[in-house]
Amino acid sequence: MVETLFEDIFTVTQKDPDGKKFDRVNRIEARSEQFDMYMLLDVNTEIYPMRVKEKFMMVLASTLNLDGTPDTGYFIQGNKKSLADKFEYVMNGKLYRISEEGSGKHVKADIFVSFGGLLMQLRGDPSIAAKFELDQKIFLLIRKV
């Protein structure tokens, strides 16, 4: 079974907090239920529309292979099942920055991933950020709940 890096259910709290920048992309602001994580995520809403107050499950994984083997970087067409089969929206990207801010009990970690120009910022508990590495390949998987 594939081991995920992070998963939680999020609720969209705001759409385009800084105003609409692109025709087919919305930046959503969301808050998670279990880990109280804050997320900013660029989503191609032309193919996957998202609305304020909508709930979705989000998973971050280092591979789509169900047996947990590392991803080769090549797509091989066929009937092979993958983690992506269980989700509606999938993006592949690279973690480009990890940072921490605050002090004491108020320390928050930020994880920044670029999915070919669509960006994600995930902020919260530093223990969650410990699972990630700089320049790590990341798959983001979403399905509405």
For each residue, the residues with C-beta under 8 A, 3 or more apart:
1: 66 67 68
2: 61 63 64 65 66 67 68 83
3: 61 68
4: 7 59 60 61
5: 60 61 62 131 132 138
6: 58 59 60 122 128 131
7: 4 57 58 59 60
8: 32 33 34 35 37 57 58
9: 32 33 34 55 56 57 58 145
10: 30 31 32 33 37 39 55 56 57 58
11: 30 31 33 53 54 55
12: 15 28 29 30 50 51 52 53 54 55 56
13: 29 30 31 52
14: 17 28 29 52
15: 12 26 27 28 29 50 51 52
16: 19 20 21 26 27
17: 14 27 29 40
18: 21 27
19: 16
20: 16 26
21: 16 18 25 27
22: 25
23: 46
24: 44 45 46
25: 21 22 42 43 44 45 118
26: 15 16 20 42 43 45 50
27: 15 16 17 18 21 40 41 42 43
28: 12 14 15 39 40 41 43 50
29: 12 13 14 15 17 38 39 40
30: 10 11 12 13 38 39 41 56
31: 10 11 13 36 37 38 39
32: 8 9 10 35 36 37 38 39 58 124
33: 8 9 10 11 36
34: 8 9
35: 8 32 124 125 128
36: 31 32 33 124 125
37: 8 10 31 32 122 123 124 125 128
38: 29 30 31 32 122 123 124
39: 10 28 29 30 31 32 58 120 121 122 123
40: 17 27 28 29 119 120 121
41: 27 28 30 118 119 120 121 140
42: 25 26 27 115 117 118 119 120
43: 25 26 27 28 48 50 89 118
44: 24 25 47 48 118
45: 24 25 26 48 49 50
46: 23 24 49
47: 44 89
48: 43 44 45 88 89 142
49: 45 46
50: 12 15 26 28 43 45 54 56
51: 12 15 54
52: 12 13 14 15
53: 11 12
54: 11 12 50 51 144
55: 9 10 11 12 144 145
56: 9 10 12 30 50 142 143 144 145
57: 7 8 9 10 142 143 144 145
58: 6 7 8 9 10 32 39 140 141 142
59: 4 6 7 83 87 140 141 142
60: 4 5 6 7 122 138 139 140 141
61: 2 3 4 5 64 83 138 139 141
62: 5 70 71 136 137 138 139
63: 2 68 69 70 71 83 139
64: 2 61 71 82 83 84 90 139
65: 2 68 69 70 71 82 83
66: 1 2 81 82 83
67: 1 2
68: 1 2 3 63 65
69: 63 65
70: 62 63 65
71: 62 63 64 65 137 139
72:
73: 137
74:
75:
76: 80
77:
78:
79:
80: 76
81: 66 85
82: 64 65 66 85
83: 2 59 61 63 64 65 66 86 87 139 141
84: 64 87 90 139 141
85: 81 82
86: 83 141 143
87: 59 83 84 90 141 142 143
88: 48 142 143 144
89: 43 47 48 141 142 143
90: 64 84 87 139 140 141 142
91: 115 116 118 139 140
92: 115 116 137 138 139 140
93: 113 114 115 116 118 120 137 138 139 140
94: 113 114 135 136 137 138
95: 98 111 112 113 132 133 134 135 136 138
96: 112 113 114 134 135
97: 110 111 112 134
98: 95 109 110 111 112 129 132 134
99: 109 110 112
100: 107 108 109 110 126 129
101: 107 108 110
102: 106 107 108
103: 106 107
104: 107
105:
106: 102 103
107: 100 101 102 103 104 126
108: 100 101 102 123 124 125 126
109: 98 99 100 123 124 125 126 128 129
110: 97 98 99 100 101 121 122 123 129
111: 95 97 98 120 121 122 123 129 132
112: 95 96 97 98 99 119 120 121
113: 93 94 95 96 119 120 122 138 140
114: 93 94 96 117 118 119 120
115: 42 91 92 93 118 119 120 140
116: 91 92 93
117: 42 114
118: 25 41 42 43 44 91 93 114 115
119: 40 41 42 112 113 114 115
120: 39 40 41 42 93 111 112 113 114 115 140
121: 39 40 41 110 111 112
122: 6 37 38 39 60 110 111 113
123: 37 38 39 108 109 110 111
124: 32 35 36 37 38 108 109 128
125: 35 36 37 108 109 128 129
126: 100 107 108 109 129 130
127: 130
128: 6 35 37 109 124 125 131
129: 98 100 109 110 111 125 126 132
130: 126 127
131: 5 6 128
132: 5 95 98 111 129 136 138
133: 95 136
134: 95 96 97 98
135: 94 95 96
136: 62 94 95 132 133
137: 62 71 73 92 93 94
138: 5 60 61 62 92 93 94 95 113 132
139: 60 61 62 63 64 71 83 84 90 91 92 93
140: 41 58 59 60 90 91 92 93 113 115 120
141: 58 59 60 61 83 84 86 87 89 90
142: 48 56 57 58 59 87 88 89 90
143: 56 57 86 87 88 89
144: 54 55 56 57 88
145: 9 55 56 57
